[in-house]
Each structure stands twice: as C-alpha cells, then as structure tokens.
Amino acid sequence: MWLKEIFGEEKPVIGILHIKALPGTPLYDTNMGLEGIMKLARADYISLVRGGISGVIFCNEYDKPYSKQVEPNIIACMTSIVKECLRDNEIIPFGIDVQWDPKAALAIALATGASFIRGIVCGTYCGDYGMYCPNIEEIINYKKKIKADNIKILTNLSPEFSYSIDNRDISLRAKTVTKSSLVDALCVSGVMAGVQAPYEEIRNIKNTVGDFPIIANTGVNFENVRDILDIADGCCVATCIKVDGNSLNSMDEKRVRKLMKIVRGNNI
C-alpha cells in the first residue's frame, strides 16, 4: 500500500493538528493574532513529532461555521502556519484538511510539500450546514491542472454532523467510490467528532473494498486503538492525545507517547 511508502509503517497513526480560528472567521482571537496561532500550532507539531506520531494533518478545525469555498486569506494563513511548524523541525509525513474545501487543501498541500489531503470529495450530504455535494470531477481536474499527481486524497464516507442522502449501504458506497472517484483512501467516521465508528461498520467496509486503504477517522483512544487497527489500515486521532483528553486543549507529548507505545509496543 502507498501508506507504507509515505509513513514507513503498515498502519500509521495520524495526529490531527487543530489550528486555532484564522483571521476572517467568527472565532478568530484578535488578541492572539496570527503570530500567536503560529506559536500554538508549532508547539503542537513539536509535541506530536517528539511523541512519535506517524504523521500529521493540519486542519482549520476552529474556522466554524465551515465554508464550502474558503477565501484567499485562509489559504495564505494556513500555508504560512504549516511552513512555520516545519521550519527547523523534523519533518514527518503530513497532510492538509481545509474544512470543507478540498481544492484549497490541494493548493496548500502543493505549496507546503504535503503528501496528502483529507476532505469530503464525493457524495451528497445533508446536515448542520445544509446540503453539501462536492464536485469530484472539478476536484480531480484541479489536482491534475496544478500538477499535484503525487498528492494522495483521503475522502470521508460519512462526514461529521451530516448524513448521506445516498441511501445505499455504506459498504456499497465505499466499493463504488473506489471504482469511480480516483481517490486513494476512505475515512470512516462516527456520527460526530470524537465518536468512534462502529467496529462492525469498519469491518464490513474493509471486507468489501479489500486492499483499498481504510482509515478510522474519529473516536480513537487508548482503549480502542489496537482493536481499530486490527481492522483498519490506519487511523486519525486528536482528542485523546491532548492535555487532559480535552479537545480544546493543546497536544500533550506524554499522551502522544503513551498512545504510540500501545500501538508499537515499547519501541519508542
């Protein structure tokens, strides 16, 4: 699988680095400013690297409510933040997630040297933000246009805070996406952030798509990570490796190290 080529291990654990609200969004803290956001993101990145995480996704988690087409300032700020995190630090495999704009994620990935993006690139959904129907043809054509063929695409099968209007079984949807959409991995999520997708759902999807990579996207913690990785080809994690296991806090190097010891044994 390409996962091993990028991450150097069979089943990577990818830490989600939640960037504080960026300029131009409702939760932006003018007192903190962009420089303060950069410092927090850099500290989180260092904690993830020192804790032994397999890879990182930079995500504009706090830019709520999310935009289906972000403005140029978001792309510019995220690009600057990613570059600042990488400057003079060990660079581990990383990706970009711009909520809910995969084209913007591809642009930032190209500018920063990211290996992959995570987003919602296909399907039709309804939820807190109304209807969402990404244009997969436009996204893939844009990837080709900017010559980003080396950048892998992880797409979410069941976006948080939404449900699929496509009433086919999720395993069938997974199978057809692997045939029709030119994506590189499928992310399987719970009903909202922090909620684990049912084991049986992950297992059924994996059995249906065979060797195609499946990433467990939400609800991973110290207690379930080994069981999840017995089924899935990798996972994303955030809340359980933050200070006090609180999603609003900074990354905790000790908790990162604890999780990775569970995953890898004592070889860390």
Secondary structure, DSSP 8 states (H G I E B T S, - for coil): -HHHHHHSSSS-EEEEEE----TTSTT--TTTHHHHHHHHHHHHHHHHHHTT-SEEEEE-TTS-S--SS--HHHHHHHHHHHHHHHTTS----EEEE-TT-HHHHHHHHHHHT-SEEEE--SS-EEETTEEE---HHHHHHHHHHTT-TTSEEEEESS-TTEEES--S-HHHHHHHHHHHS--SEEEE--SSTT----HHHHHHHHHHHTTS-EEE-S---TTTHHHHHTTSSEEEE-GGGBGGG-TTS-B-HHHHHHHHHHHH-S--
